[in-house]
Amino acid sequence: MKRLFFVAGESSGDIHGSNLIRALRAMRPGWSFEGLGGKLMAGAGMDLRHDLAGEAIMGFAEVLRHLRPIRRLFHDTVARLRETRPDALVLIDYPGFNLRLAAEAKKLGIPVVYYISPQVWAWKKRRIHTIARLVDLMLVIFPFEEELYRRVGVPCAYVGHPLLDHIALYHAPDGLSKEMVIGLLPGSREQELRRIAPVMFEIAAGILERHPEARFVVPCVNEARAGQLRALAGGFPAELRVGGMYDVLSRARFCLVASGTATLETALFGVPMAILYKTSALTYWIARMVVDIKHIGIVNILAKRGVVPEFIQHGATRGSVLPAALDLIGDTPARRQMLDELRAVREGLGGAGASGRAAEKIVGLLEENVHG
């Protein structure tokens, strides 16, 4: 029986980790799983030692404010690895924490699998050489990543994007219409909501002036975030609901989306959108120094051009975003072009099955170590 230790530090990692665990359990029912992640991974059968994904601490300034508890958790996790010696450490994105943990696992002789690569193509490009030293198997989710890793000698496999697996499990309720439902997706982290939600509500108010028939729906990860958004809405008549993001996307005509995984989910549902990004002044200043890409939205990165408009930091205002939003809500050439572009992005990612392919690669690595 194999024992695997997982680490996922944000909500998207919790989703993908849970699907990977289910695929591994289907192939090897006797294997056991523990680690840091979230409630979805726990529900898939992992012994959850700490809800790291639920905390979702991101950004330079935010990490600095939480440095002491993060350090404590890191040292506790290293001690657990030393004590239990799992057959593999499976890391899901979250590179600031996970690459340091990979270094400790390497010292202990524990094989390291990295599922969902750090964005070495966007920033901290020298990290790829660190990964080459520490990682025994890299499982990537974008086609262009495989060649990057193979070039520096990292055993690597492109398995496809796990969001396609997650979306394939979704069935939209019958009888839903896409007429004038506007989705507001300000993110899942407390600090994101503080900065992005107020401007989204301002833009939504402008849309409502032009389209009084519009309904505005905001999916929230939990009741605490719903309460926070209710306070930030300032009386704006938005429908706040816990969960149900895909219900929103399945009938939305347009969405305002915080930069992150939600932009790709929105694209995969074929919903026109505008991307917003606001962070602390310190985080933004550092990001400007180190990020080396033209676009921040993964949809635009995959398309290799500005398919979706991006409004970043001081550009994320009602005055800047509202004209683009109204253009994309209407039956316009811009809307029709974006729909075609989003369709092409989805087709470029192939079909579902990433979780199963990733599980096969992990099983192969561990059983080759025994039989090879």
C-alpha positions as CSV (number, residue, x, y, z in Angstrom):
1,M,0.0,0.0,0.0
2,K,1.3,3.4,-1.0
3,R,0.9,6.5,1.2
4,L,0.8,9.9,-0.5
5,F,1.1,13.4,1.1
6,F,-0.6,16.2,-0.8
7,V,-0.3,20.0,-0.5
8,A,-2.7,22.5,-2.1
9,G,-2.8,26.1,-0.9
10,E,-5.8,27.6,-2.7
11,S,-9.4,26.8,-3.7
12,S,-8.5,25.8,-7.3
13,G,-5.9,23.4,-6.0
14,D,-8.4,21.9,-3.6
15,I,-10.7,21.2,-6.6
16,H,-8.0,19.7,-8.8
17,G,-6.5,17.8,-5.8
18,S,-9.8,16.2,-5.0
19,N,-10.3,15.0,-8.5
20,L,-6.8,13.6,-8.6
21,I,-7.3,11.7,-5.3
22,R,-10.6,10.2,-6.7
23,A,-8.8,9.1,-9.8
24,L,-6.0,7.5,-7.7
25,R,-8.4,5.8,-5.4
26,A,-10.2,4.3,-8.4
27,M,-7.0,2.9,-9.7
28,R,-5.4,1.9,-6.4
29,P,-8.2,1.5,-3.7
30,G,-5.7,0.5,-1.0
31,W,-3.6,3.7,-1.2
32,S,-3.9,6.3,1.5
33,F,-3.7,10.1,1.4
34,E,-3.1,12.8,3.9
35,G,-1.9,16.4,3.7
36,L,-2.7,20.1,3.5
37,G,-5.5,21.2,1.3
38,G,-9.2,21.9,1.6
39,K,-12.6,20.4,2.3
40,L,-13.0,19.0,-1.2
41,M,-9.8,17.0,-0.9
42,A,-11.0,15.8,2.5
43,G,-14.3,14.8,0.9
44,A,-12.4,12.8,-1.7
45,G,-10.7,10.7,1.0
46,M,-7.7,12.6,2.2
47,D,-6.9,13.0,5.9
48,L,-6.9,16.8,6.1
49,R,-4.2,17.9,8.5
50,H,-4.7,21.7,7.9
51,D,-7.2,23.6,5.7
52,L,-4.5,25.6,3.8
53,A,-6.7,26.1,0.8
54,G,-9.5,27.6,2.9
55,E,-7.0,30.3,4.1
56,A,-5.7,31.0,0.6
57,I,-3.0,33.5,1.6
58,M,-1.7,35.0,-1.6
59,G,0.4,38.1,-2.6
60,F,3.7,39.4,-1.3
61,A,2.3,41.8,1.3
62,E,-0.4,39.3,2.5
63,V,2.2,36.6,3.0
64,L,4.4,38.9,5.0
65,R,1.5,39.7,7.4
66,H,0.9,35.9,8.0
67,L,4.6,34.9,8.0
68,R,4.7,33.4,11.5
69,P,1.8,31.0,11.2
70,I,3.0,30.0,7.7
71,R,6.5,29.2,9.1
72,R,5.0,27.2,11.9
73,L,2.8,25.2,9.5
74,F,5.8,24.6,7.2
75,H,8.0,23.3,10.1
76,D,5.2,21.1,11.3
77,T,4.7,19.7,7.8
78,V,8.4,18.9,7.5
79,A,8.3,17.1,10.8
80,R,5.4,15.1,9.6
81,L,7.2,14.1,6.4
82,R,10.2,13.1,8.5
83,E,8.1,11.0,10.8
84,T,5.9,9.2,8.3
85,R,8.1,9.0,5.2
86,P,5.3,8.9,2.6
87,D,5.9,7.2,-0.7
88,A,5.5,10.5,-2.6
89,L,4.9,14.2,-1.9
90,V,2.3,15.5,-4.4
91,L,2.4,19.3,-4.7
92,I,-0.3,21.4,-6.4
93,D,0.8,24.8,-7.6
94,Y,1.3,27.2,-4.6
95,P,5.1,27.5,-5.3
96,G,6.2,29.8,-2.5
97,F,5.4,27.1,0.1
98,N,5.6,24.0,-2.1
99,L,9.1,24.5,-3.6
100,R,10.6,25.0,-0.1
101,L,8.8,21.8,1.0
102,A,10.1,20.0,-2.1
103,A,13.7,20.8,-1.0
104,E,13.0,19.3,2.4
105,A,11.4,16.2,0.8
106,K,14.5,15.8,-1.4
107,K,16.7,15.7,1.7
108,L,14.5,13.0,3.1
109,G,14.6,10.9,-0.1
110,I,10.9,11.3,-0.7
111,P,9.9,11.4,-4.4
112,V,8.3,14.7,-5.4
113,V,5.5,15.0,-8.0
114,Y,4.4,18.5,-9.0
115,Y,0.9,18.8,-10.4
116,I,0.0,22.1,-12.0
117,S,3.3,24.0,-12.7
118,P,4.3,27.3,-11.1
119,Q,4.1,30.0,-13.8
120,V,7.8,29.9,-14.6
121,W,6.9,31.3,-18.1
122,A,5.6,34.5,-16.5
123,W,7.9,35.3,-13.6
124,K,10.8,33.9,-11.5
125,K,11.9,32.1,-14.6
126,R,15.0,30.8,-12.8
127,R,12.7,28.7,-10.7
128,I,12.7,26.1,-13.5
129,H,16.3,25.2,-12.6
130,T,15.3,24.7,-8.9
131,I,12.4,22.5,-10.1
132,A,14.9,20.5,-12.2
133,R,16.9,19.7,-9.0
134,L,13.9,18.9,-6.8
135,V,11.1,17.4,-8.8
136,D,10.9,13.8,-9.9
137,L,7.8,14.2,-12.1
138,M,6.2,17.4,-13.4
139,L,2.6,17.1,-14.6
140,V,1.6,20.2,-16.6
141,I,-1.8,21.4,-17.7
142,F,-1.0,23.7,-20.6
143,P,0.5,22.3,-23.9
144,F,3.3,24.9,-24.1
145,E,4.7,24.0,-20.7
146,E,5.9,20.5,-21.5
147,E,8.7,21.7,-23.8
148,L,9.9,24.2,-21.3
149,Y,10.6,21.5,-18.7
150,R,11.9,18.9,-21.1
151,R,14.5,21.5,-22.3
152,V,16.0,21.6,-18.8
153,G,15.8,17.9,-18.2
154,V,12.7,17.7,-15.9
155,P,10.7,14.5,-16.4
156,C,7.4,16.0,-17.6
157,A,4.0,15.0,-19.0
158,Y,1.2,17.2,-20.4
159,V,-2.0,15.7,-19.0
160,G,-4.5,18.3,-20.1
161,H,-6.4,20.9,-18.0
162,P,-8.3,19.4,-14.9
163,L,-11.0,22.1,-15.1
164,L,-12.4,20.2,-18.1
165,D,-12.9,17.2,-15.8
166,H,-14.5,19.4,-13.2
167,I,-16.9,21.0,-15.7
168,A,-17.7,17.7,-17.3
169,L,-19.2,16.6,-14.0
170,Y,-21.6,19.6,-14.0
171,H,-25.2,19.4,-15.3
172,A,-27.0,22.7,-15.7
173,P,-30.6,22.8,-14.2
174,D,-33.3,22.5,-16.8
175,G,-35.0,25.5,-18.2
176,L,-32.4,28.1,-17.4
177,S,-32.1,31.2,-19.7
178,K,-29.0,33.2,-20.4
179,E,-31.0,36.4,-20.7
180,M,-29.5,39.3,-18.9
181,V,-27.9,37.4,-16.0
182,I,-24.6,39.2,-15.2
183,G,-22.1,37.3,-13.1
184,L,-19.8,39.1,-10.6
185,L,-16.8,37.0,-9.7
186,P,-14.6,39.0,-7.4
187,G,-12.5,36.0,-6.1
188,S,-12.5,33.9,-3.0
189,R,-9.9,35.5,-0.8
190,E,-10.7,38.1,1.8
191,Q,-8.1,40.6,0.5
192,E,-9.3,40.1,-3.1
193,L,-12.9,40.9,-2.2
194,R,-11.9,44.1,-0.3
195,R,-10.2,45.5,-3.3
196,I,-12.1,44.2,-6.3
197,A,-15.7,43.8,-5.1
198,P,-16.5,47.5,-4.6
199,V,-15.4,48.5,-8.1
200,M,-17.4,45.5,-9.5
201,F,-20.5,46.8,-7.8
202,E,-19.9,50.3,-9.1
203,I,-19.6,48.9,-12.7
204,A,-22.7,46.8,-12.1
205,A,-24.6,49.9,-11.1
206,G,-23.7,51.5,-14.4
207,I,-24.8,48.4,-16.3
208,L,-28.1,48.4,-14.4
209,E,-28.7,52.0,-15.5
210,R,-28.6,50.9,-19.2
211,H,-30.2,47.4,-18.6
212,P,-32.8,47.7,-15.8
213,E,-33.9,44.1,-16.6
214,A,-30.4,42.7,-15.7
215,R,-30.0,40.4,-12.7
216,F,-26.6,40.4,-10.9
217,V,-25.5,37.2,-9.3
218,V,-22.4,36.7,-7.1
219,P,-21.3,33.2,-6.2
220,C,-19.5,33.0,-2.8
221,V,-17.3,30.3,-1.5
222,N,-18.9,30.3,2.0
223,E,-21.2,32.3,4.3
224,A,-18.3,34.4,5.7
225,R,-17.4,35.7,2.2
226,A,-21.1,36.2,1.5
227,G,-21.4,38.4,4.6
228,Q,-18.3,40.3,3.6
229,L,-19.7,40.9,0.1
230,R,-23.1,42.0,1.5
231,A,-21.3,44.7,3.4
232,L,-19.3,45.8,0.4
233,A,-22.3,45.9,-1.9
234,G,-23.6,49.0,-0.1
235,G,-27.2,48.2,-0.8
236,F,-26.7,47.2,-4.5
237,P,-29.3,44.7,-5.4
238,A,-27.1,41.7,-6.2
239,E,-28.1,38.1,-5.5
240,L,-25.4,36.6,-3.2
241,R,-25.4,32.8,-3.1
242,V,-23.1,30.3,-1.5
243,G,-21.7,28.0,-4.2
244,G,-23.4,27.6,-7.5
245,M,-20.7,29.3,-9.6
246,Y,-21.3,27.0,-12.5
247,D,-25.1,27.6,-12.3
248,V,-24.2,31.3,-12.8
249,L,-21.8,30.7,-15.7
250,S,-24.3,28.3,-17.4
251,R,-26.8,31.2,-17.8
252,A,-24.7,34.4,-17.7
253,R,-24.6,36.8,-20.6
254,F,-21.5,38.5,-19.3
255,C,-19.2,38.4,-16.3
256,L,-16.8,40.7,-14.4
257,V,-14.1,38.4,-13.3
258,A,-11.1,38.7,-10.9
259,S,-7.9,37.5,-12.5
260,G,-7.3,33.8,-11.6
261,T,-8.8,30.4,-12.3
262,A,-12.3,31.9,-12.7
263,T,-11.3,33.6,-15.9
264,L,-10.6,30.2,-17.5
265,E,-13.8,28.7,-16.1
266,T,-15.7,31.6,-17.5
267,A,-14.1,31.0,-20.9
268,L,-14.8,27.3,-20.9
269,F,-18.5,28.1,-20.4
270,G,-18.3,30.5,-23.4
271,V,-19.2,33.6,-21.5
272,P,-17.9,37.0,-22.6
273,M,-16.1,38.8,-19.8
274,A,-13.8,41.6,-18.6
275,I,-10.9,40.8,-16.3
276,L,-10.1,42.9,-13.2
277,Y,-7.1,42.8,-11.0
278,K,-6.3,45.0,-7.9
279,T,-3.9,44.2,-5.2
280,S,-1.9,46.0,-2.5
281,A,0.5,48.7,-3.6
282,L,3.5,46.7,-2.5
283,T,2.4,43.5,-4.2
284,Y,1.6,45.4,-7.4
285,W,5.0,47.2,-7.3
286,I,6.9,44.0,-6.9
287,A,4.8,42.2,-9.6
288,R,5.6,45.0,-12.0
289,M,9.3,44.4,-11.4
290,V,9.3,40.6,-11.8
291,V,6.4,39.6,-14.1
292,D,7.5,39.3,-17.7
293,I,4.3,38.7,-19.7
294,K,2.0,41.0,-21.8
295,H,-1.2,39.6,-20.3
296,I,-2.3,38.4,-16.9
297,G,-5.4,36.5,-17.8
298,I,-4.8,32.8,-18.7
299,V,-7.3,33.1,-21.5
300,N,-5.1,35.7,-23.2
301,I,-1.9,33.8,-22.4
302,L,-3.3,30.7,-24.1
303,A,-4.6,32.7,-27.1
304,K,-1.3,34.6,-27.3
305,R,-3.2,37.9,-27.7
306,G,-5.7,40.1,-25.9
307,V,-8.9,38.2,-26.4
308,V,-10.4,39.5,-23.2
309,P,-9.9,43.1,-22.0
310,E,-7.8,43.4,-18.8
311,F,-8.2,46.3,-16.3
312,I,-5.3,46.3,-13.8
313,Q,-4.8,48.2,-10.6
314,H,-5.5,51.9,-11.3
315,G,-7.1,51.0,-14.6
316,A,-9.8,48.9,-12.8
317,T,-12.4,51.7,-12.5
318,R,-16.0,52.1,-13.4
319,G,-15.1,54.7,-16.1
320,S,-12.6,52.4,-17.8
321,V,-14.5,49.1,-17.5
322,L,-18.2,50.1,-18.1
323,P,-17.9,51.0,-21.8
324,A,-16.3,47.6,-22.6
325,A,-18.8,45.8,-20.5
326,L,-21.8,47.4,-22.2
327,D,-20.2,46.6,-25.6
328,L,-19.9,42.9,-24.7
329,I,-23.4,42.6,-23.2
330,G,-25.0,44.0,-26.4
331,D,-25.3,42.0,-29.6
332,T,-22.2,43.5,-31.1
333,P,-19.3,42.5,-33.3
334,A,-17.0,42.6,-30.2
335,R,-19.2,40.1,-28.5
336,R,-19.4,37.8,-31.5
337,Q,-15.6,37.9,-31.9
338,M,-15.0,37.1,-28.3
339,L,-17.4,34.1,-28.4
340,D,-15.4,32.8,-31.4
341,E,-12.1,33.3,-29.6
342,L,-13.3,31.7,-26.3
343,R,-14.4,28.7,-28.4
344,A,-11.0,28.4,-29.9
345,V,-9.3,28.5,-26.5
346,R,-11.5,25.7,-25.2
347,E,-10.8,23.5,-28.3
348,G,-7.0,24.1,-27.8
349,L,-7.1,22.5,-24.4
350,G,-8.5,19.2,-25.7
351,G,-11.0,17.1,-23.8
352,A,-11.6,15.9,-20.2
353,G,-9.5,13.2,-18.5
354,A,-6.6,15.2,-17.0
355,S,-7.1,13.7,-13.5
356,G,-7.0,10.2,-14.8
357,R,-3.9,10.8,-16.9
358,A,-2.2,12.5,-14.0
359,A,-3.1,9.5,-11.7
360,E,-1.7,7.1,-14.2
361,K,1.6,8.9,-14.3
362,I,1.9,8.9,-10.5
363,V,1.1,5.2,-10.3
364,G,3.7,4.5,-13.0
365,L,6.3,6.5,-11.2
366,L,5.8,4.8,-7.8
367,E,5.4,1.3,-9.2
368,E,8.4,1.6,-11.5
369,N,10.4,2.6,-8.4
370,V,9.4,-0.8,-6.9
371,H,9.6,-3.0,-10.0
372,G,12.1,-1.0,-12.1
